[in-house]
Amino acid sequence: MKMEFVLKEQFSKIAYIIAIILFGAVVNYFTWTKDGERTNNLLFLFIITVVLLYLPLLLFTRYTDWAVKEFGFILNGATLAISGVLIFLGLFVSMTWFPIDFLSSALVVVGLVGEELFFRGFVYALVLRFFTNGSGIAARLGAVFLSSLAFALVHTQTFLPDNSDTMWQIFLIALFLAFIRSLSGSILPGIILHIFFNTGEFASVVLGTAIYGLFVFWSHRRGEVESYTYLD
């Protein structure tokens, strides 16, 4: 009865996630060329995608009992320690300081933060809500696995000829990012790694961290307490 009630209560959110996975899968498959490069003139589609990724945070924190921190926007010792180590290591792994095109890089960062917010934030937290006590090992393992699976399923460009990545590789990377999310309670380490993997630019990592900081600030402005039920 408990699971049936939760399913009914969260049906709209589950449907939204499935819709985003299908939308993302179609977009990724048909907007990449066979040699693994993005096609041009996709700004409008990019804007729509970003809006869809950020929408759950904006809607559910305003009209439901969801907290901003539930999406992984927290600042604790584990987050600072892991993020600091990642940035320090990144400086020694061929990371460039500044992008060639600031505007394009900024748009990419906004999109990558949106992916972390949606998959390691929203999907991860929603899975935890299916369990009576979201702090249990089973809940966390389920959240890690399902959020990673959803993330991998979107990357259908891996099926294109000459694409160097596979969906299995994407899934393994997603598992690692979700594990860090579970370990720290934050999506900041995932944001840093995701941006580094995709851009290799220090300035882009700083921008992504700044965006994260704005959401943490918003959380504090809302008066959210340091500990949240589903993140304890």
Secondary structure, DSSP 4 states (H G I P E B T S, - for coil): -HHHHHHHHTHHHHHHHHHHHHHHHHHHHHSB-TTS-B-S--HHHHHHHHHHHHHHHHHHHHHSS--GGGGT----HHHHHHHHHHHHHHTTTT-BSS-SSHHHHHHHHHHHHHHIIIIIIIIHHHHHHTSSSTTSHHHHHHHHHHHHHHHHHH-GGGGSTT-S--HHHHHHHHHHHHHHHHHHS-SHHHHHHHHHHHH-BHHHHHHHHHHHHHHHHHHHHTT--S--GGG-
